[in-house]
Amino acid sequence: MRYKSQSIAYWYFAVAMLLFVLQIAFGLLSAAKYLGPDPLLYILPFDVTKVIHTNLLIVWVLTGFMGATYWVVPEESRTELYSTRLAYWQLGLFVAMGVTAVIGYLFRYGTGNKLLEQPLPHKLTIVVVMLMFLFNVGMTIWRSKRFTTPELVLLIGLGCSALLYLPALLEFENYTVSIFYRWWTIHLWVEGVWVMIQGGFLAYLLIRLSGADREVMDKWLYVIVGLVFIAGILGTAHHYYWVGVPTYWLPIGGFFSALEPAALVAMAMYAYAAMRRSGLQHPNTLALHWTLGSAIFTLFGAGLLGFAHTFPDVNKWTHGTLITAMHGHAAFYGAYGMIVLAVISYALPAIQPGRPERGTSLGYWAFWTQLSGMFGMTLSFATAGIAQVYLERIMGLGYLDAQLKIQVHFLMLVATGILFASGVAMFVIDFFRYSPRFVVDDAARPTGGGVPLTATADRARA
């Protein structure tokens, strides 16, 4: 650990891990409800468990993003964090918001706006948290007078995430208008500015783990940012089926959605190019597994599977079916879940001195088990979704009749979900089984001229 204030990242990571476990638990409970009699029907019905599952996803990923940023920015800026006290207050406020929101969902206290069900007081709390976060990060960078491209992309992505949350504060009586503006937050987060955040973390990790040239990584980041802005913004319209908007949005959304995978292809190419250009491989191969895995699984889940069903002539059949769940699970996990786990895997050996730098055997088991489980879940949703589209939208069966006929696919979903949950449990156990000890590595600190004390440290760490 180069800087003492980086220790704050550990507590964000710890909270993210606990929320990750809770999210998976509610996800498994939701999947199990498809299989038959539900003894919890009047205590935890499906609509409640699903709301908690999807909202915990947003909360744990954002917590992970914040923690990872608090790890990355001091190293990139070569200075201590502006205010650790502010970072701790921010974490406490965010946790309080998350806990009270989940309790509220149990009692149907929410807006009913999918993925943005938080009541207005909770949304305002999120705004305050994001302002605290951006101020802390911005002041750290400003004070350092050192502004790298990964930092720039991270800051733009995080700042736009806060800005694009503002439509979520508005309430509309008209359902069509409400859904229209909801995608201004959800789509432009998950298929826009969050991709920039992922790109910033990916560049940071590849520079340190592969010894790749920083200038090359910077150029790839500019390509990704450009493609995100070109394709991501107008591609929002591929969500506009069945909500009453003018029909001209559909070809626009379909065409630009088809361009969105181009950014993801660039990201995968950029990860591969980094390894090809590698002059030095960092000993932390577990973090390298998660880093390259994130790029490749993003291309599969967000790119290939997204393109497979968002083109207008296909999307008119698949929109709102389990095909969407197929794409959503693989895309969220590959792009955002895996990149958070990659930064955690990179940072832990510096936070927990007893941990082997190359990673533990349990850590590798966690990687492959999660990957296998998520791939199996994706196939389960795909086969169930294809059958659902045929039965409901071609044969004309009712929703419940179709669900009974595809129930067998949910046996596979639950089985692979348990496999994935086992991988998550392994990762979390591995995370907590070593005690943190926040020791600053003075040998890794740069000198007054900003150059690390050793050539090895320069190649492997900066």
C-alpha positions, 0 to 999 in steps of 0.5 A, spaced: 500 500 500 503 506 497 498 511 501 495 510 508 488 513 506 488 507 501 486 503 507 479 506 506 478 502 500 478 496 504 471 498 508 468 499 502 470 493 499 468 489 505 461 492 505 460 491 497 462 483 499 456 483 504 451 486 499 453 481 494 452 475 498 445 478 500 443 480 493 445 473 491 441 470 496 435 474 494 436 472 487 436 464 488 430 465 492 426 469 486 429 463 482 426 458 486 419 461 486 418 459 479 419 451 481 412 450 485 409 452 491 411 458 495 411 457 503 413 464 503 408 467 498 405 472 503 411 473 507 416 475 501 412 474 495 416 474 488 415 482 487 419 484 493 424 479 493 426 481 485 426 488 487 431 487 493 435 483 488 435 488 483 436 494 487 442 490 491 445 489 485 446 497 484 448 498 491 453 493 491 456 495 485 456 502 486 459 501 493 465 497 489 466 503 484 467 508 490 472 503 494 476 502 487 476 509 486 479 510 493 484 505 491 486 508 484 486 515 485 491 516 490 496 511 486 494 515 480 495 522 483 501 520 487 498 523 493 494 522 499 486 522 499 483 529 500 479 527 506 478 520 509 473 522 514 469 525 509 470 518 505 467 514 512 461 519 513 460 517 506 460 510 507 456 510 513 450 514 510 450 510 503 450 504 508 444 507 512 440 509 505 441 501 503 439 498 509 433 502 510 431 502 503 431 494 503 427 494 510 422 499 506 421 494 500 419 489 505 413 493 507 412 495 500 415 502 501 417 504 494 416 508 488 415 502 483 419 504 478 424 498 476 431 499 478 429 506 481 424 504 487 428 508 492 423 513 495 425 520 494 428 521 501 433 515 499 434 518 492 436 525 495 441 521 500 444 518 494 445 525 491 448 527 497 453 521 497 455 522 490 456 529 491 461 528 497 464 522 493 466 527 487 468 533 491 473 528 495 476 525 489 476 531 485 479 535 490 485 529 491 486 530 483 486 538 484 491 538 489 496 533 486 496 537 480 497 530 476 491 528 472 492 521 468 487 519 463 484 513 467 483 518 472 480 523 467 475 517 464 473 515 471 472 522 473 467 523 467 464 517 468 462 518 475 460 525 474 456 523 469 453 517 473 451 522 478 448 527 473 444 522 470 441 520 476 437 526 476 431 524 472 430 519 477 428 524 482 422 526 477 415 523 478 410 523 472 403 521 472 403 519 465 406 512 465 409 512 458 413 519 460 415 515 466 418 509 463 421 514 457 425 518 462 427 512 467 431 509 461 435 516 461 438 513 468 438 506 467 440 505 460 445 511 460 448 508 466 449 501 464 450 502 457 454 508 457 457 512 463 459 505 467 462 503 461 467 509 461 468 507 469 470 500 467 474 502 462 478 507 467 479 501 472 481 496 466 486 501 463 489 502 471 489 494 472 492 492 465 498 498 466 500 495 472 499 487 471 501 487 464 507 492 464 503 495 458 505 502 455 501 507 458 500 511 452 497 505 448 492 504 454 490 512 453 489 511 446 484 505 447 481 509 452 479 515 448 476 510 443 472 507 448 469 513 450 468 516 443 464 509 442 460 510 448 458 517 447 456 515 439 452 509 440 450 509 447 446 515 447 442 514 441 442 506 443 437 508 449 431 508 444 432 500 443 428 500 450 422 504 447 418 498 445 411 498 447 411 504 451 407 509 446 413 513 443 413 515 436 415 509 432 421 513 429 425 511 435 425 504 434 430 504 427 434 509 431 435 505 437 436 499 433 441 501 429 445 505 434 445 499 439 448 495 433 454 499 434 454 499 442 458 492 441 464 496 437 466 499 444 466 492 447 470 489 442 475 495 442 475 493 450 477 486 449 482 488 443 485 493 448 486 487 453 489 482 448 493 488 446 496 489 453 498 482 454 501 482 447 505 488 448 507 486 455 514 487 458 513 484 465 507 480 468 505 482 475 505 476 480 498 477 482 495 473 476 489 472 480 487 479 479 489 478 471 484 473 471 479 477 473 481 483 469 481 479 462 475 475 464 471 482 465 473 484 458 472 477 455 465 476 458 463 483 457 464 482 450 460 476 450 454 478 455 453 485 453 456 485 446 454 478 443 448 477 447 445 484 447 446 485 439 442 478 439 436 481 441 436 488 441 435 489 433 428 491 432 426 485 428 428 481 433 426 485 439 419 486 437 418 478 439 423 478 445 422 485 449 420 484 456 421 476 456 427 472 459 431 473 453 432 480 457 434 477 463 439 472 459 443 479 457 442 483 463 445 477 468 451 476 463 452 483 462 452 486 469 456 481 471 462 481 466 462 488 465 461 491 472 461 485 477 468 482 475 471 489 474 470 490 481 472 483 483 478 485 479 480 491 483 479 488 490 483 482 488 489 487 486 489 491 492 488 485 497 495 483 497 497 490 499 492 491 505 493 483 507 500 482 508 499 475 509 496 474 503 500 470 497 501 476 492 499 471 486 492 469 489 490 463 493 487 457 491 480 458 494 481 465 490 482 461 483 476 456 485 472 462 486 473 465 479 472 459 475 466 457 479 463 463 478 464 464 471 461 457 470 455 458 474 454 465 470 455 461 464 450 456 466 445 461 468 445 465 462 444 458 458 438 457 462 435 464 461 436 463 454 433 456 453 427 458 457 426 465 454 426 462 447 421 457 449 417 463 452 417 467 446 415 461 441 409 459 446 407 466 448 408 471 442 407 466 436 403 460 439 399 465 443 399 462 450 397 465 456 403 467 461 402 462 466 400 457 461 407 458 458 411 458 465 408 451 467 411 449 460 418 452 461 419 450 468 424 445 467 429 450 465 428 453 472 431 447 475 437 448 471 437 456 473 437 454 480 442 449 480 447 453 476 445 459 481 447 455 486 454 453 483 455 461 482 453 462 489 458 457 491 463 461 487 461 468 491 461 464 497 468 462 496 470 469 494 467 472 500 470 467 505 477 468 502 476 476 502 475 475 510 480 470 512 486 474 512 486 480 517 487 487 514 494 491 516 494 498 513 502 498 512 505 503 508 510 501 503 515 506 503 519 503 498 514 504 493 512 511 494 515 516 488 520 520 489 519 528 489 520 528 482 514 523 481 519 517 479 518 510 483 525 509 487 526 502 483 525 500 476 521 494 478 516 498 482 515 503 476 514 497 471 509 493 476 506 498 479 505 505 475 
